[in-house]
Amino acid sequence: MDEKVFDELEKIKTNNNEESLFPEHEFLISCLRIGLRLEDLKFLTYIDVLKMFISFIGKSEKQDGTREATQEDIQNLVARM
């Protein structure tokens, strides 16, 4: 694993000791939650996705409130329904 990614994951690791029943599915759900599509996952590496997760988590921590949805966010949400 990319050493920088490993270091960042260690920083944000929670104290949650629960074992996941379906870790592959939780990974997929997490990808979908941040807006990645299945088509995107065909071209991205695991490390690329982890870097996106880290960036996404860091970004949300810096924001003080909620953000307004963009037209693209709304279209993505409607497309998933």
PDB file of N, CA, C and O in Angstrom:
ATOM      1  N   MET A   1       0.850  -1.174   0.000  1.00  0.00           N
ATOM      2  CA  MET A   1       0.000   0.000   0.000  1.00  0.00           C
ATOM      3  C   MET A   1       0.893   1.234   0.000  1.00  0.00           C
ATOM      4  O   MET A   1       1.982   1.228   0.574  1.00  0.00           O
ATOM      5  N   ASP A   2       0.429   2.268  -0.636  1.00  0.00           N
ATOM      6  CA  ASP A   2       1.136   3.534  -0.661  1.00  0.00           C
ATOM      7  C   ASP A   2       1.373   3.999   0.781  1.00  0.00           C
ATOM      8  O   ASP A   2       0.430   4.090   1.566  1.00  0.00           O
ATOM      9  N   GLU A   3       2.609   4.286   1.122  1.00  0.00           N
ATOM     10  CA  GLU A   3       2.974   4.627   2.504  1.00  0.00           C
ATOM     11  C   GLU A   3       2.248   5.874   3.009  1.00  0.00           C
ATOM     12  O   GLU A   3       1.838   5.923   4.168  1.00  0.00           O
ATOM     13  N   LYS A   4       2.088   6.870   2.155  1.00  0.00           N
ATOM     14  CA  LYS A   4       1.383   8.088   2.549  1.00  0.00           C
ATOM     15  C   LYS A   4      -0.078   7.795   2.883  1.00  0.00           C
ATOM     16  O   LYS A   4      -0.620   8.323   3.855  1.00  0.00           O
ATOM     17  N   VAL A   5      -0.705   6.956   2.074  1.00  0.00           N
ATOM     18  CA  VAL A   5      -2.098   6.583   2.311  1.00  0.00           C
ATOM     19  C   VAL A   5      -2.209   5.838   3.632  1.00  0.00           C
ATOM     20  O   VAL A   5      -3.126   6.093   4.413  1.00  0.00           O
ATOM     21  N   PHE A   6      -1.295   4.930   3.887  1.00  0.00           N
ATOM     22  CA  PHE A   6      -1.307   4.172   5.135  1.00  0.00           C
ATOM     23  C   PHE A   6      -1.182   5.103   6.336  1.00  0.00           C
ATOM     24  O   PHE A   6      -1.890   4.931   7.329  1.00  0.00           O
ATOM     25  N   ASP A   7      -0.284   6.093   6.253  1.00  0.00           N
ATOM     26  CA  ASP A   7      -0.103   7.049   7.344  1.00  0.00           C
ATOM     27  C   ASP A   7      -1.377   7.851   7.597  1.00  0.00           C
ATOM     28  O   ASP A   7      -1.763   8.063   8.747  1.00  0.00           O
ATOM     29  N   GLU A   8      -2.021   8.293   6.534  1.00  0.00           N
ATOM     30  CA  GLU A   8      -3.255   9.074   6.680  1.00  0.00           C
ATOM     31  C   GLU A   8      -4.376   8.221   7.265  1.00  0.00           C
ATOM     32  O   GLU A   8      -5.154   8.701   8.090  1.00  0.00           O
ATOM     33  N   LEU A   9      -4.462   6.974   6.849  1.00  0.00           N
ATOM     34  CA  LEU A   9      -5.487   6.086   7.397  1.00  0.00           C
ATOM     35  C   LEU A   9      -5.279   5.864   8.884  1.00  0.00           C
ATOM     36  O   LEU A   9      -6.248   5.784   9.639  1.00  0.00           O
ATOM     37  N   GLU A  10      -4.045   5.766   9.310  1.00  0.00           N
ATOM     38  CA  GLU A  10      -3.744   5.585  10.726  1.00  0.00           C
ATOM     39  C   GLU A  10      -4.200   6.796  11.534  1.00  0.00           C
ATOM     40  O   GLU A  10      -4.650   6.648  12.670  1.00  0.00           O
ATOM     41  N   LYS A  11      -4.088   7.986  10.960  1.00  0.00           N
ATOM     42  CA  LYS A  11      -4.494   9.211  11.656  1.00  0.00           C
ATOM     43  C   LYS A  11      -5.998   9.261  11.895  1.00  0.00           C
ATOM     44  O   LYS A  11      -6.451   9.752  12.929  1.00  0.00           O
ATOM     45  N   ILE A  12      -6.772   8.751  10.935  1.00  0.00           N
ATOM     46  CA  ILE A  12      -8.222   8.877  11.036  1.00  0.00           C
ATOM     47  C   ILE A  12      -8.904   7.605  11.528  1.00  0.00           C
ATOM     48  O   ILE A  12     -10.131   7.553  11.613  1.00  0.00           O
ATOM     49  N   LYS A  13      -8.134   6.600  11.845  1.00  0.00           N
ATOM     50  CA  LYS A  13      -8.697   5.332  12.312  1.00  0.00           C
ATOM     51  C   LYS A  13      -9.523   5.566  13.572  1.00  0.00           C
ATOM     52  O   LYS A  13      -9.100   6.278  14.483  1.00  0.00           O
ATOM     53  N   THR A  14     -10.690   4.967  13.610  1.00  0.00           N
ATOM     54  CA  THR A  14     -11.557   5.109  14.778  1.00  0.00           C
ATOM     55  C   THR A  14     -11.291   3.984  15.759  1.00  0.00           C
ATOM     56  O   THR A  14     -10.562   3.038  15.460  1.00  0.00           O
ATOM     57  N   ASN A  15     -11.880   4.097  16.910  1.00  0.00           N
ATOM     58  CA  ASN A  15     -11.740   3.061  17.939  1.00  0.00           C
ATOM     59  C   ASN A  15     -12.794   1.981  17.790  1.00  0.00           C
ATOM     60  O   ASN A  15     -13.053   1.233  18.733  1.00  0.00           O
ATOM     61  N   ASN A  16     -13.393   1.894  16.640  1.00  0.00           N
ATOM     62  CA  ASN A  16     -14.444   0.910  16.389  1.00  0.00           C
ATOM     63  C   ASN A  16     -13.799  -0.456  16.150  1.00  0.00           C
ATOM     64  O   ASN A  16     -13.154  -0.675  15.125  1.00  0.00           O
ATOM     65  N   ASN A  17     -13.976  -1.356  17.088  1.00  0.00           N
ATOM     66  CA  ASN A  17     -13.357  -2.675  16.990  1.00  0.00           C
ATOM     67  C   ASN A  17     -14.270  -3.714  16.354  1.00  0.00           C
ATOM     68  O   ASN A  17     -13.915  -4.891  16.284  1.00  0.00           O
ATOM     69  N   GLU A  18     -15.440  -3.290  15.891  1.00  0.00           N
ATOM     70  CA  GLU A  18     -16.376  -4.237  15.294  1.00  0.00           C
ATOM     71  C   GLU A  18     -15.843  -4.754  13.960  1.00  0.00           C
ATOM     72  O   GLU A  18     -15.339  -3.992  13.135  1.00  0.00           O
ATOM     73  N   GLU A  19     -15.965  -6.036  13.776  1.00  0.00           N
ATOM     74  CA  GLU A  19     -15.613  -6.638  12.498  1.00  0.00           C
ATOM     75  C   GLU A  19     -16.787  -6.469  11.548  1.00  0.00           C
ATOM     76  O   GLU A  19     -17.940  -6.647  11.942  1.00  0.00           O
ATOM     77  N   SER A  20     -16.505  -6.136  10.333  1.00  0.00           N
ATOM     78  CA  SER A  20     -17.547  -5.972   9.338  1.00  0.00           C
ATOM     79  C   SER A  20     -17.966  -7.339   8.813  1.00  0.00           C
ATOM     80  O   SER A  20     -17.124  -8.199   8.552  1.00  0.00           O
ATOM     81  N   LEU A  21     -19.266  -7.531   8.663  1.00  0.00           N
ATOM     82  CA  LEU A  21     -19.759  -8.788   8.112  1.00  0.00           C
ATOM     83  C   LEU A  21     -19.460  -8.889   6.618  1.00  0.00           C
ATOM     84  O   LEU A  21     -19.108  -9.959   6.121  1.00  0.00           O
ATOM     85  N   PHE A  22     -19.600  -7.777   5.910  1.00  0.00           N
ATOM     86  CA  PHE A  22     -19.414  -7.757   4.462  1.00  0.00           C
ATOM     87  C   PHE A  22     -18.527  -6.575   4.063  1.00  0.00           C
ATOM     88  O   PHE A  22     -19.033  -5.583   3.537  1.00  0.00           O
ATOM     89  N   PRO A  23     -17.220  -6.661   4.301  1.00  0.00           N
ATOM     90  CA  PRO A  23     -16.343  -5.507   4.048  1.00  0.00           C
ATOM     91  C   PRO A  23     -16.318  -5.061   2.579  1.00  0.00           C
ATOM     92  O   PRO A  23     -16.202  -3.866   2.303  1.00  0.00           O
ATOM     93  N   GLU A  24     -16.424  -5.991   1.648  1.00  0.00           N
ATOM     94  CA  GLU A  24     -16.407  -5.615   0.233  1.00  0.00           C
ATOM     95  C   GLU A  24     -17.626  -4.773  -0.114  1.00  0.00           C
ATOM     96  O   GLU A  24     -17.538  -3.815  -0.882  1.00  0.00           O
ATOM     97  N   HIS A  25     -18.755  -5.143   0.458  1.00  0.00           N
ATOM     98  CA  HIS A  25     -19.988  -4.407   0.186  1.00  0.00           C
ATOM     99  C   HIS A  25     -19.976  -3.043   0.869  1.00  0.00           C
ATOM    100  O   HIS A  25     -20.484  -2.069   0.315  1.00  0.00           O
ATOM    101  N   GLU A  26     -19.401  -2.968   2.064  1.00  0.00           N
ATOM    102  CA  GLU A  26     -19.287  -1.682   2.741  1.00  0.00           C
ATOM    103  C   GLU A  26     -18.381  -0.746   1.954  1.00  0.00           C
ATOM    104  O   GLU A  26     -18.649   0.453   1.872  1.00  0.00           O
ATOM    105  N   PHE A  27     -17.318  -1.280   1.378  1.00  0.00           N
ATOM    106  CA  PHE A  27     -16.424  -0.481   0.535  1.00  0.00           C
ATOM    107  C   PHE A  27     -17.207   0.061  -0.663  1.00  0.00           C
ATOM    108  O   PHE A  27     -17.103   1.241  -0.996  1.00  0.00           O
ATOM    109  N   LEU A  28     -17.975  -0.793  -1.297  1.00  0.00           N
ATOM    110  CA  LEU A  28     -18.764  -0.381  -2.455  1.00  0.00           C
ATOM    111  C   LEU A  28     -19.778   0.690  -2.078  1.00  0.00           C
ATOM    112  O   LEU A  28     -19.939   1.677  -2.795  1.00  0.00           O
ATOM    113  N   ILE A  29     -20.458   0.499  -0.960  1.00  0.00           N
ATOM    114  CA  ILE A  29     -21.430   1.493  -0.499  1.00  0.00           C
ATOM    115  C   ILE A  29     -20.741   2.826  -0.224  1.00  0.00           C
ATOM    116  O   ILE A  29     -21.271   3.883  -0.566  1.00  0.00           O
ATOM    117  N   SER A  30     -19.582   2.781   0.383  1.00  0.00           N
ATOM    118  CA  SER A  30     -18.845   4.013   0.663  1.00  0.00           C
ATOM    119  C   SER A  30     -18.479   4.728  -0.642  1.00  0.00           C
ATOM    120  O   SER A  30     -18.554   5.954  -0.730  1.00  0.00           O
ATOM    121  N   CYS A  31     -18.086   3.956  -1.643  1.00  0.00           N
ATOM    122  CA  CYS A  31     -17.760   4.547  -2.951  1.00  0.00           C
ATOM    123  C   CYS A  31     -18.984   5.238  -3.546  1.00  0.00           C
ATOM    124  O   CYS A  31     -18.887   6.350  -4.064  1.00  0.00           O
ATOM    125  N   LEU A  32     -20.112   4.585  -3.468  1.00  0.00           N
ATOM    126  CA  LEU A  32     -21.343   5.153  -4.008  1.00  0.00           C
ATOM    127  C   LEU A  32     -21.760   6.397  -3.232  1.00  0.00           C
ATOM    128  O   LEU A  32     -22.268   7.350  -3.823  1.00  0.00           O
ATOM    129  N   ARG A  33     -21.557   6.402  -1.940  1.00  0.00           N
ATOM    130  CA  ARG A  33     -21.926   7.552  -1.106  1.00  0.00           C
ATOM    131  C   ARG A  33     -21.135   8.801  -1.462  1.00  0.00           C
ATOM    132  O   ARG A  33     -21.671   9.908  -1.392  1.00  0.00           O
ATOM    133  N   ILE A  34     -19.875   8.648  -1.842  1.00  0.00           N
ATOM    134  CA  ILE A  34     -19.092   9.839  -2.186  1.00  0.00           C
ATOM    135  C   ILE A  34     -19.250  10.214  -3.654  1.00  0.00           C
ATOM    136  O   ILE A  34     -18.618  11.156  -4.131  1.00  0.00           O
ATOM    137  N   GLY A  35     -20.090   9.480  -4.364  1.00  0.00           N
ATOM    138  CA  GLY A  35     -20.418   9.876  -5.727  1.00  0.00           C
ATOM    139  C   GLY A  35     -19.726   9.100  -6.832  1.00  0.00           C
ATOM    140  O   GLY A  35     -19.884   9.429  -8.007  1.00  0.00           O
ATOM    141  N   LEU A  36     -18.963   8.077  -6.479  1.00  0.00           N
ATOM    142  CA  LEU A  36     -18.338   7.265  -7.515  1.00  0.00           C
ATOM    143  C   LEU A  36     -19.380   6.332  -8.119  1.00  0.00           C
ATOM    144  O   LEU A  36     -20.293   5.871  -7.434  1.00  0.00           O
ATOM    145  N   ARG A  37     -19.229   6.066  -9.394  1.00  0.00           N
ATOM    146  CA  ARG A  37     -20.136   5.135 -10.069  1.00  0.00           C
ATOM    147  C   ARG A  37     -19.403   3.820 -10.285  1.00  0.00           C
ATOM    148  O   ARG A  37     -18.177   3.757 -10.198  1.00  0.00           O
ATOM    149  N   LEU A  38     -20.157   2.785 -10.562  1.00  0.00           N
ATOM    150  CA  LEU A  38     -19.526   1.489 -10.836  1.00  0.00           C
ATOM    151  C   LEU A  38     -18.592   1.592 -12.030  1.00  0.00           C
ATOM    152  O   LEU A  38     -17.545   0.946 -12.065  1.00  0.00           O
ATOM    153  N   GLU A  39     -18.965   2.392 -12.992  1.00  0.00           N
ATOM    154  CA  GLU A  39     -18.115   2.607 -14.171  1.00  0.00           C
ATOM    155  C   GLU A  39     -16.776   3.232 -13.756  1.00  0.00           C
ATOM    156  O   GLU A  39     -15.733   2.887 -14.313  1.00  0.00           O
ATOM    157  N   ASP A  40     -16.803   4.147 -12.786  1.00  0.00           N
ATOM    158  CA  ASP A  40     -15.569   4.781 -12.295  1.00  0.00           C
ATOM    159  C   ASP A  40     -14.653   3.750 -11.652  1.00  0.00           C
ATOM    160  O   ASP A  40     -13.434   3.804 -11.811  1.00  0.00           O
ATOM    161  N   LEU A  41     -15.247   2.817 -10.927  1.00  0.00           N
ATOM    162  CA  LEU A  41     -14.452   1.833 -10.197  1.00  0.00           C
ATOM    163  C   LEU A  41     -13.728   0.849 -11.121  1.00  0.00           C
ATOM    164  O   LEU A  41     -12.783   0.177 -10.707  1.00  0.00           O
ATOM    165  N   LYS A  42     -14.172   0.773 -12.347  1.00  0.00           N
ATOM    166  CA  LYS A  42     -13.494  -0.105 -13.310  1.00  0.00           C
ATOM    167  C   LYS A  42     -12.121   0.444 -13.685  1.00  0.00           C
ATOM    168  O   LYS A  42     -11.236  -0.308 -14.096  1.00  0.00           O
ATOM    169  N   PHE A  43     -11.947   1.760 -13.540  1.00  0.00           N
ATOM    170  CA  PHE A  43     -10.709   2.400 -13.974  1.00  0.00           C
ATOM    171  C   PHE A  43      -9.829   2.856 -12.821  1.00  0.00           C
ATOM    172  O   PHE A  43      -8.646   3.129 -13.024  1.00  0.00           O
ATOM    173  N   LEU A  44     -10.376   2.944 -11.628  1.00  0.00           N
ATOM    174  CA  LEU A  44      -9.620   3.424 -10.473  1.00  0.00           C
ATOM    175  C   LEU A  44      -9.005   2.262  -9.714  1.00  0.00           C
ATOM    176  O   LEU A  44      -9.572   1.171  -9.649  1.00  0.00           O
ATOM    177  N   THR A  45      -7.842   2.513  -9.143  1.00  0.00           N
ATOM    178  CA  THR A  45      -7.223   1.504  -8.291  1.00  0.00           C
ATOM    179  C   THR A  45      -7.756   1.657  -6.871  1.00  0.00           C
ATOM    180  O   THR A  45      -8.366   2.669  -6.527  1.00  0.00           O
ATOM    181  N   TYR A  46      -7.520   0.654  -6.071  1.00  0.00           N
ATOM    182  CA  TYR A  46      -7.922   0.691  -4.663  1.00  0.00           C
ATOM    183  C   TYR A  46      -7.271   1.883  -3.963  1.00  0.00           C
ATOM    184  O   TYR A  46      -7.912   2.567  -3.165  1.00  0.00           O
ATOM    185  N   ILE A  47      -6.008   2.125  -4.262  1.00  0.00           N
ATOM    186  CA  ILE A  47      -5.274   3.246  -3.660  1.00  0.00           C
ATOM    187  C   ILE A  47      -5.892   4.576  -4.083  1.00  0.00           C
ATOM    188  O   ILE A  47      -6.018   5.484  -3.262  1.00  0.00           O
ATOM    189  N   ASP A  48      -6.280   4.704  -5.354  1.00  0.00           N
ATOM    190  CA  ASP A  48      -6.931   5.929  -5.820  1.00  0.00           C
ATOM    191  C   ASP A  48      -8.196   6.206  -5.014  1.00  0.00           C
ATOM    192  O   ASP A  48      -8.445   7.338  -4.599  1.00  0.00           O
ATOM    193  N   VAL A  49      -8.981   5.172  -4.801  1.00  0.00           N
ATOM    194  CA  VAL A  49     -10.240   5.329  -4.061  1.00  0.00           C
ATOM    195  C   VAL A  49      -9.950   5.690  -2.605  1.00  0.00           C
ATOM    196  O   VAL A  49     -10.627   6.550  -2.041  1.00  0.00           O
ATOM    197  N   LEU A  50      -8.966   5.055  -1.994  1.00  0.00           N
ATOM    198  CA  LEU A  50      -8.609   5.388  -0.614  1.00  0.00           C
ATOM    199  C   LEU A  50      -8.166   6.840  -0.506  1.00  0.00           C
ATOM    200  O   LEU A  50      -8.518   7.525   0.455  1.00  0.00           O
ATOM    201  N   LYS A  51      -7.403   7.314  -1.477  1.00  0.00           N
ATOM    202  CA  LYS A  51      -6.982   8.721  -1.472  1.00  0.00           C
ATOM    203  C   LYS A  51      -8.190   9.643  -1.576  1.00  0.00           C
ATOM    204  O   LYS A  51      -8.212  10.710  -0.961  1.00  0.00           O
ATOM    205  N   MET A  52      -9.192   9.240  -2.349  1.00  0.00           N
ATOM    206  CA  MET A  52     -10.418  10.034  -2.445  1.00  0.00           C
ATOM    207  C   MET A  52     -11.159  10.035  -1.118  1.00  0.00           C
ATOM    208  O   MET A  52     -11.663  11.073  -0.688  1.00  0.00           O
ATOM    209  N   PHE A  53     -11.228   8.873  -0.463  1.00  0.00           N
ATOM    210  CA  PHE A  53     -11.873   8.807   0.844  1.00  0.00           C
ATOM    211  C   PHE A  53     -11.194   9.755   1.825  1.00  0.00           C
ATOM    212  O   PHE A  53     -11.858  10.513   2.532  1.00  0.00           O
ATOM    213  N   ILE A  54      -9.873   9.706   1.861  1.00  0.00           N
ATOM    214  CA  ILE A  54      -9.112  10.559   2.773  1.00  0.00           C
ATOM    215  C   ILE A  54      -9.371  12.025   2.461  1.00  0.00           C
ATOM    216  O   ILE A  54      -9.567  12.829   3.373  1.00  0.00           O
ATOM    217  N   SER A  55      -9.372  12.373   1.199  1.00  0.00           N
ATOM    218  CA  SER A  55      -9.642  13.754   0.802  1.00  0.00           C
ATOM    219  C   SER A  55     -11.062  14.153   1.171  1.00  0.00           C
ATOM    220  O   SER A  55     -11.288  15.269   1.640  1.00  0.00           O
ATOM    221  N   PHE A  56     -12.002  13.273   0.970  1.00  0.00           N
ATOM    222  CA  PHE A  56     -13.402  13.536   1.270  1.00  0.00           C
ATOM    223  C   PHE A  56     -13.595  13.746   2.776  1.00  0.00           C
ATOM    224  O   PHE A  56     -14.293  14.669   3.196  1.00  0.00           O
ATOM    225  N   ILE A  57     -12.980  12.895   3.569  1.00  0.00           N
ATOM    226  CA  ILE A  57     -13.097  13.007   5.027  1.00  0.00           C
ATOM    227  C   ILE A  57     -12.451  14.302   5.498  1.00  0.00           C
ATOM    228  O   ILE A  57     -13.034  15.027   6.304  1.00  0.00           O
ATOM    229  N   GLY A  58     -11.276  14.595   5.013  1.00  0.00           N
ATOM    230  CA  GLY A  58     -10.586  15.829   5.402  1.00  0.00           C
ATOM    231  C   GLY A  58     -11.369  17.055   5.012  1.00  0.00           C
ATOM    232  O   GLY A  58     -11.394  18.036   5.756  1.00  0.00           O
ATOM    233  N   LYS A  59     -12.006  17.022   3.867  1.00  0.00           N
ATOM    234  CA  LYS A  59     -12.784  18.152   3.375  1.00  0.00           C
ATOM    235  C   LYS A  59     -13.999  18.397   4.252  1.00  0.00           C
ATOM    236  O   LYS A  59     -14.303  19.544   4.581  1.00  0.00           O
ATOM    237  N   SER A  60     -14.697  17.340   4.635  1.00  0.00           N
ATOM    238  CA  SER A  60     -15.903  17.503   5.445  1.00  0.00           C
ATOM    239  C   SER A  60     -15.575  18.001   6.849  1.00  0.00           C
ATOM    240  O   SER A  60     -16.382  18.711   7.450  1.00  0.00           O
ATOM    241  N   GLU A  61     -14.413  17.646   7.379  1.00  0.00           N
ATOM    242  CA  GLU A  61     -14.034  18.105   8.708  1.00  0.00           C
ATOM    243  C   GLU A  61     -13.750  19.600   8.716  1.00  0.00           C
ATOM    244  O   GLU A  61     -13.949  20.256   9.738  1.00  0.00           O
ATOM    245  N   LYS A  62     -13.294  20.146   7.611  1.00  0.00           N
ATOM    246  CA  LYS A  62     -12.950  21.561   7.527  1.00  0.00           C
ATOM    247  C   LYS A  62     -14.185  22.436   7.356  1.00  0.00           C
ATOM    248  O   LYS A  62     -14.129  23.634   7.631  1.00  0.00           O
ATOM    249  N   GLN A  63     -15.283  21.869   6.913  1.00  0.00           N
ATOM    250  CA  GLN A  63     -16.499  22.632   6.710  1.00  0.00           C
ATOM    251  C   GLN A  63     -17.230  22.764   8.036  1.00  0.00           C
ATOM    252  O   GLN A  63     -17.303  21.820   8.823  1.00  0.00           O
ATOM    253  N   ASP A  64     -17.772  23.959   8.266  1.00  0.00           N
ATOM    254  CA  ASP A  64     -18.464  24.202   9.532  1.00  0.00           C
ATOM    255  C   ASP A  64     -19.943  23.869   9.466  1.00  0.00           C
ATOM    256  O   ASP A  64     -20.580  23.724  10.509  1.00  0.00           O
ATOM    257  N   GLY A  65     -20.493  23.747   8.303  1.00  0.00           N
ATOM    258  CA  GLY A  65     -21.911  23.469   8.198  1.00  0.00           C
ATOM    259  C   GLY A  65     -22.203  22.612   6.997  1.00  0.00           C
ATOM    260  O   GLY A  65     -21.327  21.959   6.431  1.00  0.00           O
ATOM    261  N   THR A  66     -23.458  22.637   6.630  1.00  0.00           N
ATOM    262  CA  THR A  66     -23.843  21.886   5.446  1.00  0.00           C
ATOM    263  C   THR A  66     -23.642  22.745   4.226  1.00  0.00           C
ATOM    264  O   THR A  66     -23.625  23.973   4.314  1.00  0.00           O
ATOM    265  N   ARG A  67     -23.493  22.111   3.102  1.00  0.00           N
ATOM    266  CA  ARG A  67     -23.345  22.860   1.860  1.00  0.00           C
ATOM    267  C   ARG A  67     -24.599  22.691   1.035  1.00  0.00           C
ATOM    268  O   ARG A  67     -25.334  21.715   1.182  1.00  0.00           O
ATOM    269  N   GLU A  68     -24.830  23.647   0.174  1.00  0.00           N
ATOM    270  CA  GLU A  68     -25.976  23.536  -0.713  1.00  0.00           C
ATOM    271  C   GLU A  68     -25.648  22.580  -1.841  1.00  0.00           C
ATOM    272  O   GLU A  68     -24.526  22.554  -2.348  1.00  0.00           O
ATOM    273  N   ALA A  69     -26.630  21.805  -2.222  1.00  0.00           N
ATOM    274  CA  ALA A  69     -26.441  20.862  -3.327  1.00  0.00           C
ATOM    275  C   ALA A  69     -26.354  21.629  -4.638  1.00  0.00           C
ATOM    276  O   ALA A  69     -27.080  22.598  -4.860  1.00  0.00           O
ATOM    277  N   THR A  70     -25.466  21.181  -5.486  1.00  0.00           N
ATOM    278  CA  THR A  70     -25.359  21.771  -6.823  1.00  0.00           C
ATOM    279  C   THR A  70     -26.338  21.047  -7.742  1.00  0.00           C
ATOM    280  O   THR A  70     -26.910  20.020  -7.376  1.00  0.00           O
ATOM    281  N   GLN A  71     -26.518  21.590  -8.926  1.00  0.00           N
ATOM    282  CA  GLN A  71     -27.388  20.934  -9.892  1.00  0.00           C
ATOM    283  C   GLN A  71     -26.859  19.538 -10.222  1.00  0.00           C
ATOM    284  O   GLN A  71     -27.634  18.601 -10.412  1.00  0.00           O
ATOM    285  N   GLU A  72     -25.556  19.412 -10.287  1.00  0.00           N
ATOM    286  CA  GLU A  72     -24.943  18.104 -10.560  1.00  0.00           C
ATOM    287  C   GLU A  72     -25.259  17.110  -9.440  1.00  0.00           C
ATOM    288  O   GLU A  72     -25.552  15.947  -9.714  1.00  0.00           O
ATOM    289  N   ASP A  73     -25.202  17.559  -8.173  1.00  0.00           N
ATOM    290  CA  ASP A  73     -25.549  16.689  -7.043  1.00  0.00           C
ATOM    291  C   ASP A  73     -26.987  16.196  -7.165  1.00  0.00           C
ATOM    292  O   ASP A  73     -27.272  15.020  -6.942  1.00  0.00           O
ATOM    293  N   ILE A  74     -27.878  17.095  -7.517  1.00  0.00           N
ATOM    294  CA  ILE A  74     -29.289  16.742  -7.639  1.00  0.00           C
ATOM    295  C   ILE A  74     -29.489  15.746  -8.776  1.00  0.00           C
ATOM    296  O   ILE A  74     -30.231  14.775  -8.624  1.00  0.00           O
ATOM    297  N   GLN A  75     -28.839  15.974  -9.903  1.00  0.00           N
ATOM    298  CA  GLN A  75     -28.960  15.067 -11.035  1.00  0.00           C
ATOM    299  C   GLN A  75     -28.401  13.696 -10.694  1.00  0.00           C
ATOM    300  O   GLN A  75     -28.979  12.682 -11.084  1.00  0.00           O
ATOM    301  N   ASN A  76     -27.289  13.647  -9.974  1.00  0.00           N
ATOM    302  CA  ASN A  76     -26.712  12.361  -9.563  1.00  0.00           C
ATOM    303  C   ASN A  76     -27.658  11.619  -8.628  1.00  0.00           C
ATOM    304  O   ASN A  76     -27.818  10.403  -8.743  1.00  0.00           O
ATOM    305  N   LEU A  77     -28.279  12.334  -7.715  1.00  0.00           N
ATOM    306  CA  LEU A  77     -29.213  11.724  -6.789  1.00  0.00           C
ATOM    307  C   LEU A  77     -30.425  11.167  -7.517  1.00  0.00           C
ATOM    308  O   LEU A  77     -30.852  10.044  -7.250  1.00  0.00           O
ATOM    309  N   VAL A  78     -30.975  11.940  -8.428  1.00  0.00           N
ATOM    310  CA  VAL A  78     -32.146  11.493  -9.194  1.00  0.00           C
ATOM    311  C   VAL A  78     -31.794  10.304 -10.070  1.00  0.00           C
ATOM    312  O   VAL A  78     -32.610   9.398 -10.243  1.00  0.00           O
ATOM    313  N   ALA A  79     -30.590  10.296 -10.622  1.00  0.00           N
ATOM    314  CA  ALA A  79     -30.169   9.193 -11.493  1.00  0.00           C
ATOM    315  C   ALA A  79     -30.067   7.878 -10.726  1.00  0.00           C
ATOM    316  O   ALA A  79     -30.244   6.809 -11.311  1.00  0.00           O
ATOM    317  N   ARG A  80     -29.784   7.941  -9.423  1.00  0.00           N
ATOM    318  CA  ARG A  80     -29.656   6.728  -8.614  1.00  0.00           C
ATOM    319  C   ARG A  80     -30.997   6.156  -8.196  1.00  0.00           C
ATOM    320  O   ARG A  80     -31.074   5.003  -7.772  1.00  0.00           O
ATOM    321  N   MET A  81     -32.055   6.946  -8.309  1.00  0.00           N
ATOM    322  CA  MET A  81     -33.374   6.488  -7.853  1.00  0.00           C
ATOM    323  C   MET A  81     -33.981   5.528  -8.826  1.00  0.00           C
ATOM    324  O   MET A  81     -35.090   5.042  -8.603  1.00  0.00           O
TER     325      MET A  81
END
